[in-house]
Amino acid sequence: MRIDQIQFTMTLRNERTVATTLTLEPWGDQTTLEPWGDQTTLDAGGVVTLACAGPAGGRVEVVLEERGLVVYGWPGSVIELVSPGVGDEAVGPDLPTWLEV
């Protein structure tokens, strides 16, 4: 990783009783986050892990909007959905090769 770059992962969970749309901006990529459901069940759904990287000094903004949950990247950033659910997260998400851990 270059010094002027930042890399991190973040986990988002839908604890509402209805599905919601997750949009990654400015790319417009969308996925559906199902309700979290029974929190004691590993395959309950409603959880995603995002890998984020880009120039230092930028930041991710997460906003609950009318259209659903929106994650905004910053100029020069890359955000990738790396884990579609809790079951995957339990064993660790498959991180992209560009994200050094």
C-alpha positions in Angstrom: 0.0 0.0 0.0 1.3 3.4 -0.9 1.5 6.0 2.0 -0.8 8.3 0.2 -3.5 5.6 0.0 -6.0 4.4 2.6 -7.7 0.9 2.7 -10.3 -0.5 5.0 -13.4 -2.7 5.2 -16.8 -1.8 6.6 -19.8 -3.9 7.5 -23.4 -2.7 7.0 -26.4 -4.5 8.4 -30.1 -4.0 7.7 -31.9 -4.3 11.0 -35.2 -3.1 9.6 -38.1 -5.5 9.0 -38.2 -4.8 5.3 -35.6 -5.1 2.5 -33.7 -2.0 1.5 -31.6 -1.1 -1.5 -27.8 -0.5 -1.1 -26.4 1.8 -3.7 -22.7 2.5 -4.2 -22.1 6.0 -5.6 -20.9 7.4 -7.9 -20.9 4.1 -9.7 -24.7 3.4 -9.4 -24.1 -0.3 -8.4 -27.1 -1.6 -6.4 -27.9 -4.7 -4.3 -30.8 -5.6 -2.0 -30.2 -5.9 1.7 -32.8 -8.3 3.1 -34.0 -7.9 6.6 -31.5 -9.0 9.3 -34.0 -11.5 10.7 -33.2 -13.8 13.6 -29.9 -12.5 14.9 -28.9 -15.9 16.3 -29.0 -17.5 12.8 -25.8 -17.2 10.8 -27.5 -17.2 7.4 -30.1 -14.5 8.4 -29.0 -12.2 5.6 -29.1 -8.5 5.7 -25.3 -8.0 6.1 -22.7 -7.0 3.6 -19.0 -6.2 3.9 -17.5 -3.5 1.7 -13.8 -3.1 0.8 -12.8 0.5 0.3 -9.6 2.1 -0.9 -8.4 5.4 -2.4 -6.4 8.5 -2.0 -5.7 9.6 1.6 -7.7 12.4 2.9 -10.9 11.1 1.3 -13.8 9.5 3.2 -16.8 7.3 2.7 -20.2 8.8 3.5 -23.1 6.5 4.4 -26.6 8.0 4.2 -30.0 6.6 4.7 -32.1 8.2 2.0 -35.6 7.6 0.7 -34.3 5.2 -2.0 -32.4 3.2 0.7 -28.9 3.1 2.1 -26.4 4.9 -0.1 -22.6 4.7 0.3 -20.7 7.5 -1.4 -17.1 7.0 -2.4 -14.6 9.9 -2.8 -12.7 11.0 -5.9 -10.3 8.3 -6.9 -11.7 5.7 -4.6 -12.8 2.1 -5.2 -15.5 0.4 -3.2 -16.2 -3.3 -3.7 -18.9 -5.6 -2.2 -16.9 -8.5 -0.8 -19.3 -10.4 1.4 -23.0 -10.9 0.6 -24.0 -12.2 4.0 -23.4 -13.1 7.6 -22.5 -16.7 6.7 -19.5 -15.5 4.6 -18.5 -13.0 7.3 -18.4 -15.8 9.9 -15.4 -17.3 8.1 -14.0 -14.0 6.9 -14.8 -12.3 3.6 -12.8 -12.9 0.5 -11.0 -9.6 0.2 -9.9 -8.3 -3.2 -6.3 -8.7 -4.1 -5.8 -4.9 -4.1 -6.8 -4.7 -0.4 -3.7 -5.6 1.6 -4.4 -6.8 5.1 
